[in-house]
Amino acid sequence: MTHAGQDEAFTVLGGGCFWCLEAVFQRLRGVRRVSSGYAGGHHPKPTYRLVCGGATGHAEVVRITYDSTVISFRTLLDVFFTIHDPTTPNRQGADVGPQYRSIILYTDDEQERIARELIQELDSESRWSDPVVTELAPLETFHEAEPEHDDYYRKNPQQPYCQIVISPKMAKARAGLGHLFED
């Protein structure tokens, strides 16, 4: 899906806590903006407190706006599948519940096709001992998270959650995909 210019596109991904995804994706070359939020559920006005309760149907997600002439949707998915475990339903590490599920909310038929093909490829390679359970669904509505969630890792690098959970994900992404990072 394009916005103002033909080269600007966006996607919405969920793979555990949105702070983790935001921290990695906002450092990639070609990514213009990363917004934390909620999507994939039924509650019309989700909040962090409601989503953490697990009854809204929403997942914690990030909306990634990117320059498609610099970074492709497929490359974004390569990063996505590097920084989370797509084989654990409703869980990422100690974060448990449907709000932490692995989900790709595609914005058009091309994103859906690419995501389905990549998941088939990953399963056929047996990258993990269990099959990929990442949910694929069309994006209906993205609900922006509260402002205190913006730039969480940058604002709180010494916070224990950031050190124990996010920093290792950053290191893993840089180790395998360092050429994609701006800094």
MDTraj code that builds the backbone (N, CA, C; nanometers):
import mdtraj as md
import numpy as np

residues = "MET THR HIS ALA GLY GLN ASP GLU ALA PHE THR VAL LEU GLY GLY GLY CYS PHE TRP CYS LEU GLU ALA VAL PHE GLN ARG LEU ARG GLY VAL ARG ARG VAL SER SER GLY TYR ALA GLY GLY HIS HIS PRO LYS PRO THR TYR ARG LEU VAL CYS GLY GLY ALA THR GLY HIS ALA GLU VAL VAL ARG ILE THR TYR ASP SER THR VAL ILE SER PHE ARG THR LEU LEU ASP VAL PHE PHE THR ILE HIS ASP PRO THR THR PRO ASN ARG GLN GLY ALA ASP VAL GLY PRO GLN TYR ARG SER ILE ILE LEU TYR THR ASP ASP GLU GLN GLU ARG ILE ALA ARG GLU LEU ILE GLN GLU LEU ASP SER GLU SER ARG TRP SER ASP PRO VAL VAL THR GLU LEU ALA PRO LEU GLU THR PHE HIS GLU ALA GLU PRO GLU HIS ASP ASP TYR TYR ARG LYS ASN PRO GLN GLN PRO TYR CYS GLN ILE VAL ILE SER PRO LYS MET ALA LYS ALA ARG ALA GLY LEU GLY HIS LEU PHE GLU ASP".split()
xyz = np.array([
    [0.0851, -0.1167, 0.0000],
    [0.0000, 0.0000, 0.0000],
    [0.0896, 0.1228, 0.0000],
    [0.0604, 0.2176, -0.0842],
    [0.1428, 0.3369, -0.0917],
    [0.0732, 0.4548, -0.0266],
    [0.1549, 0.5518, 0.0071],
    [0.1048, 0.6756, 0.0691],
    [0.1358, 0.7912, -0.0249],
    [0.1881, 0.8983, 0.0295],
    [0.2157, 1.0205, -0.0441],
    [0.2964, 0.9966, -0.1716],
    [0.4065, 0.9252, -0.1600],
    [0.4887, 0.8967, -0.2763],
    [0.4782, 0.7512, -0.3140],
    [0.5129, 0.7197, -0.4375],
    [0.5056, 0.5823, -0.4838],
    [0.5998, 0.4902, -0.4073],
    [0.7065, 0.5456, -0.3513],
    [0.8054, 0.4630, -0.2839],
    [0.7763, 0.4433, -0.1355],
    [0.6796, 0.5122, -0.0793],
    [0.6495, 0.4998, 0.0634],
    [0.5397, 0.3968, 0.0845],
    [0.5695, 0.2982, 0.1685],
    [0.4761, 0.1904, 0.1966],
    [0.4739, 0.1658, 0.3466],
    [0.3812, 0.0827, 0.3915],
    [0.3821, 0.0452, 0.5325],
    [0.3320, -0.0966, 0.5495],
    [0.3679, -0.1520, 0.6632],
    [0.3202, -0.2832, 0.7027],
    [0.2988, -0.2812, 0.8532],
    [0.2231, -0.3778, 0.9023],
    [0.1971, -0.3899, 1.0459],
    [0.2339, -0.5319, 1.0887],
    [0.3239, -0.5406, 1.1885],
    [0.3756, -0.6692, 1.2361],
    [0.3659, -0.6783, 1.3873],
    [0.3392, -0.7982, 1.4367],
    [0.3390, -0.8231, 1.5800],
    [0.4185, -0.9486, 1.6094],
    [0.5078, -0.9398, 1.7060],
    [0.5908, -1.0546, 1.7422],
    [0.6358, -1.0423, 1.8860],
    [0.5398, -1.0318, 1.9757],
    [0.5723, -1.0111, 2.1167],
    [0.5523, -0.8652, 2.1532],
    [0.6271, -0.8202, 2.2474],
    [0.6183, -0.6822, 2.2957],
    [0.6549, -0.5836, 2.1848],
    [0.5739, -0.4815, 2.1657],
    [0.6025, -0.3855, 2.0595],
    [0.7292, -0.3057, 2.0838],
    [0.7735, -0.2935, 2.2081],
    [0.8995, -0.2226, 2.2356],
    [1.0164, -0.2917, 2.1659],
    [1.0148, -0.4256, 2.1633],
    [1.1238, -0.5020, 2.1014],
    [1.1283, -0.4784, 1.9511],
    [1.0138, -0.4878, 1.8877],
    [1.0087, -0.4690, 1.7427],
    [1.0467, -0.3260, 1.7057],
    [0.9914, -0.2300, 1.7774],
    [1.0205, -0.0903, 1.7494],
    [1.1707, -0.0632, 1.7565],
    [1.2357, -0.1126, 1.8588],
    [1.3785, -0.0864, 1.8799],
    [1.4633, -0.1313, 1.7619],
    [1.4311, -0.2453, 1.7054],
    [1.5086, -0.2968, 1.5919],
    [1.4698, -0.2254, 1.4625],
    [1.3422, -0.2202, 1.4301],
    [1.3000, -0.1665, 1.3012],
    [1.3313, -0.0187, 1.2838],
    [1.3274, 0.0592, 1.3915],
    [1.3538, 0.2023, 1.3734],
    [1.5005, 0.2311, 1.3430],
    [1.5874, 0.1333, 1.3530],
    [1.7292, 0.1515, 1.3223],
    [1.7676, 0.1035, 1.1827],
    [1.6710, 0.0535, 1.1071],
    [1.7008, 0.0008, 0.9740],
    [1.7038, 0.1103, 0.8678],
    [1.7990, 0.0981, 0.7795],
    [1.8102, 0.1880, 0.6643],
    [1.6825, 0.1744, 0.5807],
    [1.6206, 0.2879, 0.5481],
    [1.4989, 0.2874, 0.4664],
    [1.3698, 0.2927, 0.5458],
    [1.3778, 0.2684, 0.6761],
    [1.2575, 0.2783, 0.7594],
    [1.2412, 0.4243, 0.8004],
    [1.1266, 0.4797, 0.7692],
    [1.1014, 0.6220, 0.7970],
    [1.0380, 0.6454, 0.9332],
    [0.9507, 0.5525, 0.9750],
    [0.8821, 0.5709, 1.1031],
    [0.8336, 0.4365, 1.1535],
    [0.8396, 0.4184, 1.2849],
    [0.7847, 0.2988, 1.3494],
    [0.6925, 0.3474, 1.4602],
    [0.5690, 0.3018, 1.4557],
    [0.4697, 0.3410, 1.5561],
    [0.4199, 0.2166, 1.6282],
    [0.4212, 0.2209, 1.7594],
    [0.3661, 0.1106, 1.8382],
    [0.2147, 0.1250, 1.8446],
    [0.1474, 0.0108, 1.8490],
    [0.0020, 0.0164, 1.8554],
    [-0.0608, -0.1198, 1.8748],
    [-0.1885, -0.1271, 1.8413],
    [-0.2687, -0.2467, 1.8613],
    [-0.3493, -0.2731, 1.7343],
    [-0.3603, -0.4002, 1.6975],
    [-0.4378, -0.4366, 1.5788],
    [-0.4717, -0.5853, 1.5842],
    [-0.5639, -0.6241, 1.4979],
    [-0.6000, -0.7649, 1.4852],
    [-0.7087, -0.8115, 1.5794],
    [-0.7685, -0.7198, 1.6517],
    [-0.8712, -0.7582, 1.7483],
    [-1.0052, -0.6943, 1.7219],
    [-1.0897, -0.6953, 1.8236],
    [-1.2274, -0.6505, 1.8074],
    [-1.2641, -0.5279, 1.8904],
    [-1.1851, -0.4933, 1.9896],
    [-1.2199, -0.3800, 2.0760],
    [-1.2005, -0.2489, 1.9998],
    [-1.3015, -0.1605, 2.0016],
    [-1.2928, -0.0378, 1.9215],
    [-1.1956, 0.0683, 1.9748],
    [-1.1642, 0.0652, 2.1030],
    [-1.0737, 0.1660, 2.1612],
    [-0.9760, 0.0991, 2.2571],
    [-0.8832, 0.0205, 2.2025],
    [-0.7902, -0.0499, 2.2909],
    [-0.6910, 0.0440, 2.3577],
    [-0.6534, 0.0069, 2.4776],
    [-0.5486, 0.0759, 2.5524],
    [-0.4477, -0.0297, 2.5956],
    [-0.3330, 0.0147, 2.6406],
    [-0.2302, -0.0789, 2.6851],
    [-0.2845, -0.1700, 2.7948],
    [-0.3531, -0.1108, 2.8896],
    [-0.4087, -0.1877, 3.0018],
    [-0.5087, -0.2930, 2.9546],
    [-0.5968, -0.2545, 2.8624],
    [-0.6958, -0.3493, 2.8101],
    [-0.6303, -0.4598, 2.7280],
    [-0.5363, -0.4227, 2.6419],
    [-0.4708, -0.5215, 2.5563],
    [-0.3900, -0.6191, 2.6407],
    [-0.3207, -0.5694, 2.7433],
    [-0.2431, -0.6578, 2.8314],
    [-0.3325, -0.7563, 2.9055],
    [-0.4586, -0.7215, 2.9223],
    [-0.5539, -0.8119, 2.9861],
    [-0.5900, -0.9307, 2.8979],
    [-0.5632, -0.9203, 2.7685],
    [-0.5816, -1.0327, 2.6774],
    [-0.7204, -1.0527, 2.6208],
    [-0.8177, -0.9687, 2.6559],
    [-0.9555, -0.9931, 2.6115],
    [-0.9985, -0.9076, 2.4919],
    [-0.9107, -0.8219, 2.4400],
    [-0.9500, -0.7338, 2.3294],
    [-0.9339, -0.8000, 2.1927],
    [-0.8584, -0.9098, 2.1888],
    [-0.8276, -0.9735, 2.0615],
    [-0.7130, -0.9073, 1.9874],
    [-0.6718, -0.7899, 2.0334],
    [-0.5631, -0.7174, 1.9674],
    [-0.4269, -0.7728, 2.0080],
    [-0.3329, -0.7588, 1.9160],
    [-0.1928, -0.7905, 1.9444],
    [-0.1171, -0.6590, 1.9578],
    [-0.0100, -0.6605, 2.0345],
    [0.0826, -0.5485, 2.0343],
    [0.1567, -0.5558, 1.9020],
    [0.1528, -0.4475, 1.8254],
    [0.2109, -0.4463, 1.6919],
    [0.2887, -0.3170, 1.6684],
    [0.3623, -0.3153, 1.5588],
    [0.4241, -0.1916, 1.5119],
    [0.3817, -0.1680, 1.3679],
    [0.3566, -0.0413, 1.3364],
    [0.3322, 0.0001, 1.1983],
    [0.4646, 0.0575, 1.1485],
    [0.5174, -0.0031, 1.0443],
    [0.6464, 0.0359, 0.9899],
    [0.6234, 0.1067, 0.8567],
    [0.6578, 0.2338, 0.8510],
    [0.6515, 0.3098, 0.7270],
    [0.7921, 0.3098, 0.6701],
    [0.8054, 0.2709, 0.5433],
    [0.9388, 0.2535, 0.4868],
    [0.9447, 0.2976, 0.3407],
    [1.0659, 0.3226, 0.2964],
    [1.0933, 0.3583, 0.1582],
    [1.1210, 0.2289, 0.0832],
    [1.0293, 0.1894, -0.0019],
    [1.0401, 0.0609, -0.0714],
    [1.1515, 0.0585, -0.1760],
    [1.2114, 0.1742, -0.2052],
    [1.3267, 0.1747, -0.2958],
    [1.4565, 0.1482, -0.2201],
    [1.4491, 0.1526, -0.0874],
    [1.5669, 0.1293, -0.0038],
    [1.5606, -0.0068, 0.0655],
    [1.4427, -0.0428, 0.1161],
    [1.4240, -0.1700, 0.1861],
    [1.2922, -0.2312, 0.1404],
    [1.2944, -0.3590, 0.1151],
    [1.1744, -0.4258, 0.0650],
    [1.0907, -0.4843, 0.1789],
    [0.9671, -0.5130, 0.1474],
    [0.8792, -0.5803, 0.2423],
    [0.9395, -0.7145, 0.2813],
    [0.9917, -0.7869, 0.1844],
    [1.0538, -0.9177, 0.2111],
    [1.1699, -0.9034, 0.3106],
    [1.2516, -0.8004, 0.2937],
    [1.3635, -0.7787, 0.3860],
    [1.3122, -0.7468, 0.5255],
    [1.2059, -0.6686, 0.5347],
    [1.1467, -0.6409, 0.6660],
    [1.1013, -0.7707, 0.7314],
    [1.0439, -0.8608, 0.6527],
    [1.0010, -0.9898, 0.7081],
    [1.1210, -1.0752, 0.7486],
    [1.2309, -1.0677, 0.6745],
    [1.3517, -1.1407, 0.7144],
    [1.3973, -1.0953, 0.8531],
    [1.3934, -0.9643, 0.8766],
    [1.4290, -0.9105, 1.0088],
    [1.3287, -0.9593, 1.1126],
    [1.2016, -0.9487, 1.0811],
    [1.0938, -0.9911, 1.1706],
    [1.1129, -1.1351, 1.2170],
    [1.1418, -1.2259, 1.1229],
    [1.1577, -1.3668, 1.1592],
    [1.2921, -1.3952, 1.2272],
    [1.3826, -1.2998, 1.2241],
    [1.5097, -1.3146, 1.2952],
    [1.4964, -1.2769, 1.4420],
    [1.4109, -1.1808, 1.4731],
    [1.4083, -1.1252, 1.6093],
    [1.2978, -1.1787, 1.6995],
    [1.2186, -1.2732, 1.6514],
    [1.1196, -1.3338, 1.7410],
    [1.1022, -1.4809, 1.7039],
    [1.0365, -1.5544, 1.7915],
    [1.0118, -1.6959, 1.7681],
    [0.8705, -1.7115, 1.7112],
    [0.8592, -1.7380, 1.5808],
    [0.7273, -1.7487, 1.5198],
    [0.6617, -1.8856, 1.5366],
    [0.7183, -1.9693, 1.6223],
    [0.6644, -2.1048, 1.6406],
    [0.5909, -2.1232, 1.7725],
    [0.5850, -2.0192, 1.8537],
    [0.5184, -2.0303, 1.9832],
    [0.3868, -1.9530, 1.9797],
    [0.2751, -2.0230, 1.9830],
    [0.1474, -1.9522, 1.9796],
    [0.1255, -1.8699, 2.1061],
    [0.0854, -1.7444, 2.0848],
    [0.0484, -1.6560, 2.1962],
    [0.1571, -1.6420, 2.3019],
    [0.2824, -1.6343, 2.2556],
    [0.3912, -1.6232, 2.3529],
    [0.5194, -1.5775, 2.2851],
    [0.5940, -1.4941, 2.3578],
    [0.7317, -1.4603, 2.3234],
    [0.8063, -1.4541, 2.4557],
    [0.8862, -1.5550, 2.4818],
    [0.9602, -1.5598, 2.6083],
    [0.8650, -1.5605, 2.7256],
    [0.8867, -1.4664, 2.8181],
    [0.8027, -1.4576, 2.9378],
    [0.6711, -1.3847, 2.9121],
    [0.6574, -1.3221, 2.7951],
    [0.5336, -1.2526, 2.7598],
    [0.4351, -1.3542, 2.7034],
    [0.3258, -1.3767, 2.7779],
    [0.2299, -1.4808, 2.7408],
    [0.0909, -1.4212, 2.7242],
    [0.0219, -1.4634, 2.6186],
    [-0.1145, -1.4202, 2.5923],
    [-0.1319, -1.3880, 2.4452],
    [-0.2561, -1.3809, 2.3991],
    [-0.2816, -1.3557, 2.2570],
    [-0.2293, -1.2198, 2.2091],
    [-0.2107, -1.1279, 2.3016],
    [-0.1591, -0.9959, 2.2648],
    [-0.0122, -1.0012, 2.2218],
    [0.0546, -1.1143, 2.2465],
    [0.1961, -1.1310, 2.2099],
    [0.2146, -1.2280, 2.0937],
    [0.1063, -1.2598, 2.0237],
    [0.1154, -1.3566, 1.9139],
    [0.1958, -1.3001, 1.7970],
    [0.2455, -1.3919, 1.7177],
    [0.3152, -1.3570, 1.5946],
    [0.2094, -1.3336, 1.4874],
    [0.2119, -1.2125, 1.4274],
    [0.1085, -1.1781, 1.3307],
    [0.1628, -1.0822, 1.2256],
    [0.1236, -1.1067, 1.1023],
    [0.1513, -1.0159, 0.9913],
    [0.0163, -0.9671, 0.9420],
    [-0.0060, -0.8379, 0.9532],
    [-0.1307, -0.7769, 0.9072],
    [-0.1003, -0.7089, 0.7743],
    [-0.1274, -0.7789, 0.6668],
    [-0.0893, -0.7304, 0.5348],
    [-0.1847, -0.6217, 0.4866],
    [-0.1309, -0.5350, 0.3991],
    [-0.2083, -0.4212, 0.3502],
    [-0.2539, -0.4381, 0.2063],
    [-0.2034, -0.5413, 0.1379],
    [-0.2465, -0.5665, 0.0004],
    [-0.2148, -0.7112, -0.0374],
    [-0.2590, -0.7502, -0.1559],
    [-0.2403, -0.8883, -0.2024],
    [-0.0928, -0.9251, -0.2168],
    [-0.0113, -0.8300, -0.2575],
    [0.1314, -0.8571, -0.2756],
    [0.1983, -0.8891, -0.1415],
    [0.1683, -0.8122, -0.0379],
    [0.2234, -0.8422, 0.0948],
    [0.1767, -0.9794, 0.1416],
    [0.0507, -1.0121, 0.1195],
    [0.0011, -1.1431, 0.1607],
    [0.0763, -1.2544, 0.0879],
    [0.0940, -1.2396, -0.0431],
    [0.1644, -1.3409, -0.1225],
    [0.3081, -1.3599, -0.0733],
    [0.3785, -1.2509, -0.0535],
    [0.5183, -1.2581, -0.0085],
    [0.5263, -1.3246, 0.1284],
    [0.4379, -1.2871, 0.2187],
    [0.4390, -1.3445, 0.3538],
    [0.4098, -1.4945, 0.3502],
    [0.3101, -1.5353, 0.2733],
    [0.2762, -1.6786, 0.2634],
    [0.3927, -1.7581, 0.2044],
    [0.4527, -1.7056, 0.0993],
    [0.5663, -1.7748, 0.0372],
    [0.6836, -1.7875, 0.1340],
    [0.7122, -1.6815, 0.2083],
    [0.8237, -1.6863, 0.3028],
    [0.7963, -1.7864, 0.4146],
    [0.6767, -1.7888, 0.4665],
    [0.6427, -1.8846, 0.5724],
    [0.6572, -2.0280, 0.5202],
    [0.6118, -2.0538, 0.3988],
    [0.6286, -2.1874, 0.3391],
    [0.7773, -2.2210, 0.3254],
    [0.8550, -2.1236, 0.2825],
    [0.9991, -2.1430, 0.2669],
    [1.0649, -2.1749, 0.4017],
    [1.0292, -2.0996, 0.5040],
    [1.0862, -2.1215, 0.6375],
    [1.0496, -2.2594, 0.6909],
    [0.9249, -2.2994, 0.6712],
    [0.8825, -2.4323, 0.7167],
    [0.9540, -2.5428, 0.6385],
    [0.9712, -2.5242, 0.5088],
    [1.0373, -2.6280, 0.4292],
    [1.1860, -2.6387, 0.4623],
    [1.2462, -2.5282, 0.5060],
    [1.3871, -2.5298, 0.5482],
    [1.4039, -2.5885, 0.6880],
    [1.2943, -2.6015, 0.7616],
    [1.2967, -2.6472, 0.9015],
    [1.3937, -2.5639, 0.9850],
    [1.3838, -2.4325, 0.9701],
    [1.4693, -2.3416, 1.0478],
    [1.4491, -2.3627, 1.1977],
    [1.3257, -2.3933, 1.2348],
    [1.2931, -2.4210, 1.3738],
    [1.2424, -2.5642, 1.3825],
    [1.2451, -2.6216, 1.5003],
    [1.1981, -2.7597, 1.5148],
    [1.0456, -2.7691, 1.5085],
    [0.9774, -2.6582, 1.5308],
    [0.8311, -2.6540, 1.5219],
    [0.7900, -2.5681, 1.4023],
    [0.6685, -2.5883, 1.3507],
    [0.6239, -2.5081, 1.2363],
    [0.5944, -2.3624, 1.2756],
    [0.6018, -2.2758, 1.1771],
    [0.5685, -2.1344, 1.1958],
    [0.4179, -2.1226, 1.2191],
    [0.3790, -2.0511, 1.3247],
    [0.2374, -2.0310, 1.3564],
    [0.1956, -1.8848, 1.3391],
    [0.2775, -1.8083, 1.2721],
    [0.2471, -1.6670, 1.2496],
    [0.1122, -1.6540, 1.1798],
    [0.0265, -1.5728, 1.2384],
    [-0.1059, -1.5471, 1.1825],
    [-0.0931, -1.4473, 1.0682],
    [-0.1639, -1.4715, 0.9597],
    [-0.1721, -1.3776, 0.8479],
    [-0.3149, -1.3284, 0.8400],
    [-0.3324, -1.1967, 0.8369],
    [-0.4664, -1.1404, 0.8293],
    [-0.4586, -1.0038, 0.7621],
    [-0.5662, -0.9635, 0.6959],
    [-0.5662, -0.8290, 0.6381],
    [-0.5742, -0.7250, 0.7502],
    [-0.5046, -0.6141, 0.7327],
    [-0.5118, -0.5058, 0.8302],
    [-0.6465, -0.4376, 0.8165],
    [-0.7188, -0.4320, 0.9256],
    [-0.8457, -0.3598, 0.9250],
    [-0.8267, -0.2221, 0.9867],
    [-0.7761, -0.2180, 1.1084],
    [-0.7544, -0.0910, 1.1767],
    [-0.6294, -0.1001, 1.2623],
    [-0.5496, 0.0042, 1.2586],
    [-0.4334, 0.0167, 1.3459],
    [-0.4673, 0.1230, 1.4484],
    [-0.4515, 0.0883, 1.5760],
    [-0.4764, 0.1822, 1.6854],
    [-0.3423, 0.2221, 1.7445],
    [-0.3102, 0.3493, 1.7368],
    [-0.1845, 0.4014, 1.7903],
    [-0.1803, 0.3789, 1.9419],
    [-0.0641, 0.3363, 1.9916],
    [-0.0459, 0.3178, 2.1361],
    [-0.0288, 0.4539, 2.2029],
    [-0.0370, 0.4525, 2.3337],
    [-0.0193, 0.5728, 2.4126],
    [0.1228, 0.6277, 2.3922],
    [0.1394, 0.7611, 2.3997],
    [0.2695, 0.8242, 2.3719],
    [0.3875, 0.7719, 2.4547],
    [0.3630, 0.7247, 2.5744],
    [0.4745, 0.6771, 2.6579],
    [0.5431, 0.5521, 2.6004],
    [0.4807, 0.4886, 2.5016],
    [0.5416, 0.3705, 2.4400],
    [0.6336, 0.4055, 2.3230],
    [0.6258, 0.5297, 2.2754],
    [0.7111, 0.5732, 2.1650],
    [0.8571, 0.5774, 2.2070],
    [0.9443, 0.5234, 2.1213],
    [1.0890, 0.5258, 2.1447],
    [1.1276, 0.4683, 2.2808],
    [1.0580, 0.3667, 2.3243],
    [1.0775, 0.3135, 2.4593],
    [1.2225, 0.2724, 2.4859],
    [1.2809, 0.1984, 2.3956],
    [1.4186, 0.1512, 2.4158],
    [1.5182, 0.2673, 2.4170],
    [1.5000, 0.3607, 2.3253],
    [1.5910, 0.4775, 2.3211],
    [1.5820, 0.5599, 2.4477],
    [1.4630, 0.5712, 2.5041],
    [1.4424, 0.6510, 2.6249],
    [1.4796, 0.5767, 2.7523],
    [1.4811, 0.4433, 2.7480],
    [1.5005, 0.3620, 2.8686],
    [1.6040, 0.2510, 2.8501],
    [1.7197, 0.2783, 2.7922],
    [1.8136, 0.1697, 2.7610],
    [1.8655, 0.0939, 2.8829],
    [1.8635, 0.1557, 2.9990],
    [1.9146, 0.0897, 3.1191],
    [1.8054, 0.0179, 3.1987],
    [1.6808, 0.0320, 3.1561],
    [1.5702, -0.0357, 3.2242],
    [1.5926, -0.1870, 3.2119],
    [1.5686, -0.2644, 3.3185],
    [1.5955, -0.4085, 3.3138],
    [1.5324, -0.4819, 3.1962],
    [1.4070, -0.4540, 3.1618],
    [1.3433, -0.5218, 3.0487],
    [1.4223, -0.4955, 2.9206],
    [1.4653, -0.3732, 2.9038],
    [1.5425, -0.3379, 2.7842],
    [1.6741, -0.4142, 2.7797],
    [1.7419, -0.4237, 2.8924],
    [1.8704, -0.4925, 2.8982],
    [1.8570, -0.6438, 2.8804],
    [1.7556, -0.7013, 2.9415],
    [1.7397, -0.8471, 2.9422],
    [1.6708, -0.9002, 2.8161],
    [1.5744, -0.8252, 2.7620],
    [1.4954, -0.8749, 2.6497],
    [1.5296, -0.8061, 2.5169],
    [1.5314, -0.6738, 2.5170],
    [1.5477, -0.6021, 2.3898],
    [1.6927, -0.6024, 2.3410],
    [1.7876, -0.5754, 2.4284],
    [1.9283, -0.5703, 2.3856],
    [1.9740, -0.6995, 2.3167],
    [1.9405, -0.8186, 2.3688],
    [1.9790, -0.9407, 2.2972],
    [1.9156, -0.9527, 2.1583],
    [1.7920, -0.9051, 2.1420],
    [1.7277, -0.9078, 2.0097],
    [1.8008, -0.8146, 1.9135],
    [1.8419, -0.6988, 1.9654],
    [1.9184, -0.6049, 1.8832],
    [2.0498, -0.6694, 1.8397],
    [2.1174, -0.7332, 1.9327],
    [2.2460, -0.7965, 1.9019],
    [2.2281, -0.9083, 1.7995],
    [2.1234, -0.9870, 1.8132],
    [2.0976, -1.0970, 1.7198],
    [2.0714, -1.0422, 1.5791],
    [1.9924, -0.9371, 1.5704],
    [1.9621, -0.8780, 1.4397],
    [2.0883, -0.8200, 1.3766],
    [2.1668, -0.7517, 1.4556],
    [2.2907, -0.6913, 1.4025],
    [2.3897, -0.7993, 1.3588],
    [2.3946, -0.9099, 1.4316],
    [2.4886, -1.0165, 1.3983],
    [2.4585, -1.0771, 1.2616],
    [2.3323, -1.0978, 1.2328],
    [2.2957, -1.1611, 1.1069],
    [2.2614, -1.0663, 0.9941],
    [2.2199, -0.9431, 1.0298],
    [2.1701, -0.8494, 0.9287],
    [2.2288, -0.7104, 0.9466],
    [2.3486, -0.7034, 0.9972],
    [2.4126, -0.5747, 1.0289],
    [2.4168, -0.4756, 0.9147],
    [2.4252, -0.5245, 0.7922],
    [2.4327, -0.4356, 0.6755],
    [2.3041, -0.3523, 0.6559],
    [2.1960, -0.3911, 0.7207],
    [2.0699, -0.3202, 0.7062],
    [2.0557, -0.2010, 0.8020],
    [2.1426, -0.1950, 0.9021],
    [2.1297, -0.0932, 1.0069],
    [2.1943, 0.0381, 0.9689],
    [2.1301, 0.1474, 1.0131],
    [2.1848, 0.2810, 0.9907],
    [2.2964, 0.3142, 1.0887],
    [2.2761, 0.2759, 1.2154],
    [2.3759, 0.3115, 1.3180],
    [2.4430, 0.1901, 1.3750],
])
top = md.Topology()
chain = top.add_chain()
for i, resn in enumerate(residues, 1):
    res = top.add_residue(resn, chain, resSeq=i)
    for name in ("N", "CA", "C"):
        top.add_atom(name, md.element.get_by_symbol(name[0]), res)
traj = md.Trajectory(xyz[None], top)
